[in-house]
Amino acid sequence: MNLREQAEKRVDAKIKFQENLYKYLIVNTIIAIICFVFLQSFWLLAFVMFFWGIGVLDDFFKAYSLNSYREEMIQKELSKMGD
C-alpha cells in the first residue's frame, strides 16, 4: 500500500466520522425537542444518544486515535529492525 492510498484511507475515515457526528447532533437535537414538547420524558433521547454515541466514538477512534498510534508503533518497529 503506497502513501497515497494510506492518506486516502485516513481522509475517508475522518470524513465518515465528521458526517456521522453532524447527523448525530442534528437528529438528537430534533429528538430532544420532540421529547421535551410532546413526551415530557427523555428516555427515547437517552436510548438513541447512548447507542448511536457508541458508533460515533468508534468512528472517532478509527479516524484519529488508533491510526496515529498504530503508525507510531510501526515506525518504532521499523527503526528497531534497521539498527
Protein Blocks (a to p, Z undefined) as FASTA:
>chain_A
ZZklmmmmmmmmmmmmmmmmmmmmmmmmmmmmmmmmmnopaklmmmmmmmmmmmmmmmmm
mmmmmmmmmmmmmmmmmmmmmZZ
